[in-house]
C-alpha cells in the first residue's frame, strides 16, 4: 500500500511516519508534501496513491482546495488539530478524521478500517466482474406438462407466460397452453432472455416477437396486442410502462 502524507509541521510529519512504520512496516510512503500547491503538483506528476493522510490547515491555504484543482480518487484520512472541519471533511473522500497529536492506536484502527473497506469493494468488484463476464444462461427449451406427460417446448415459440392460481402457464405460437415446471413468474424471468421477454405486470411475461402493436390507455398504462390472443387484455402497469418503452426501443 502506497501512502501520500500532506503535512506542513515537521514534528507532526515525523510522528505520522513513525506511527505508520510501527503499525504496518509494509506500508510505503510514496511521498510527502507540505503545501497546497506542492500537493497538487505531486498528484499531477505521480500515480494516485492508495491512501492520503492529509492535514487540513497548510501554510498556503486549506487542503480542501487540492480537490478543486486536481481529482483525488483515493480515500483520505484527515489529520488536524481542529475539529471545526469535521463535517466538511467527509465531503472529500474521507474515511476518518484524526485529531493531533495522532494516537498510534487510533491510526492503527483507521488503517484497519481502510483495509477492510478495500477488501469489501474488491470482493464486490470480483462478483460484479464475474456476473458481467458470465451472464445468466437462458434456456432454449423449457419443460412443460401436457396431461400426464412431460415434453419440451422451444422458448422462442412461446408467445407469453402467465400465472393463474399460483401456477405458471406458457402459450405457444399455435395458441396451445402448457403447464410449466416453473414455480413462479419470477423464476421464469431468470431463465428467459430479457432482450426477448418482458414482464409487463404481475400476471404476464410477453415475447417481443409476438407483439403486433401497443397503445397508451388510462393515462400512463399501455395495452399490448399479441399475435396469439390471450383471454384478457394485457396491460403494462403504470410503473413498468417507461421501462417497457425503453425495452421496445432497444430491440
Secondary structure, DSSP 8 states (H G I E B T S, - for coil): -EEEEE-S-HHHHHHHHHHHHHH-TT-EEEEEE-SHHHHHHHHHHS---SEEEEESEETTEETHHHHHHS---SEEEEEES-STTHHHHTTTTEEEEEESS--HHHHHHHHHHHHHHHHHHHHHHHHHHHHHHS-----SEEEEEETTEEEEEEGGGEEEEEEETTEEEEEETT--EEEES-S-HHHHHHHS-TTTEEE-SSSEEEEGGGEEEEEEETTTEEEEEESS--SS-EEE-HHHHHHHHHHHHT-
